[in-house]
């Protein structure tokens, strides 16, 4: 059997290619709502970010989500995403460790 292909995505901040499951997806839904998508299955345009706080700060400073989501992202949305990011960071790290233990 051929080994299964692992989808890779690029972090919008540090530009590092990583497996999709190791990144946090930020999605702009068809209703123009911007949110964090831990499932990776919500419909809309997605942008991926490492689980590192430094990468989020870099993305905020360089307005990386504006380019990746092809929409203007206000500073209030960046602030809300930052709070959501801090909240889901622990959950994401635990989820990532579970995936690595299965391999």
N, C-alpha and C positions, 0 to 999 in steps of 0.2 A: 504494500500500500504506500501511496505517496504521502509524505508528511503534509499536514494541513497548513494552508497558507494563513499567516497571521496578518490582519490588516494593520497598516501603519498610518499614523497621522502626525502632523507637525504642530508643535506647540507654537501658538501665535506670538509668544513673548521671546523665548530663547531659541526658537527655530530648530529645536532638536526633534528628530524623528523617533517616535516611540510606538509600541503597540497600543492600539486604540483603547484597550481595557485599562491601561495605565494612565490615561489622561482624563481630565474632567471636561465634559462637553457643555458649552454655553450655547443655547439655541435661541434664534429669533423665530417665533411661531408665525404662522400665516396671519394671525391677528395683531402682529407687530409687538408682541410681548416678549421681553428678553429675560431668560431665566436659566438656572443651572439644571441640567438634565443628567442625572446619575445613571438612568437606564440606558441612555444613548439611543432611544427609540422614538422620541417625540418628533413630530413632523416639523419641518422648518429648516432654515439654514443654520448650520452648526459651525462652531469654532472650538478648537481644543486647547487646553491649558494644562501644564504640569500641575502636580499637586503642591507645588512649592509656593509659599507666600511671596517670595522675592519675584517669582514669575508674574504673579498677579499684579504686584506693584509696578513692574516694568510694562505690563500690558496697559495698565491704567495711564501711566505717564506717556507712553507712545501712542495711545489711542488705537491699539491693535484691534480691538473689537469693532471699531468703526469701519476699518478696512475689511476685516474678515467677514463681518455680517452684512456688509454693503449697506449700512444705515448709520445715521447719526445717533450716537449713544450719549445721552446727557450725563452730567456728573452725578446726578441723583441716582441714576441707574447703576453707575459704577460703584457708588457708595453702598447701594442695596446688594449688589453682587458681591462686594467685599465682605459684607456681614454674612451673606449666605455662604460664601466660600469658606469663611472661618468656621461656620457651623457644620458644614458638610465635610470639612477636611478630615476630621477624625473618622467619620463614617467611611469616607473614601479610602483612607489608609487601611482600615480594618478589612474592607472589601478587597483591596488589592492584595493583602497578605493572604486572604482565603484563596484567591485565584492562584497565587504563587505556590501555596501548600499543595494544591491539587496537581500541579505539574510534576 
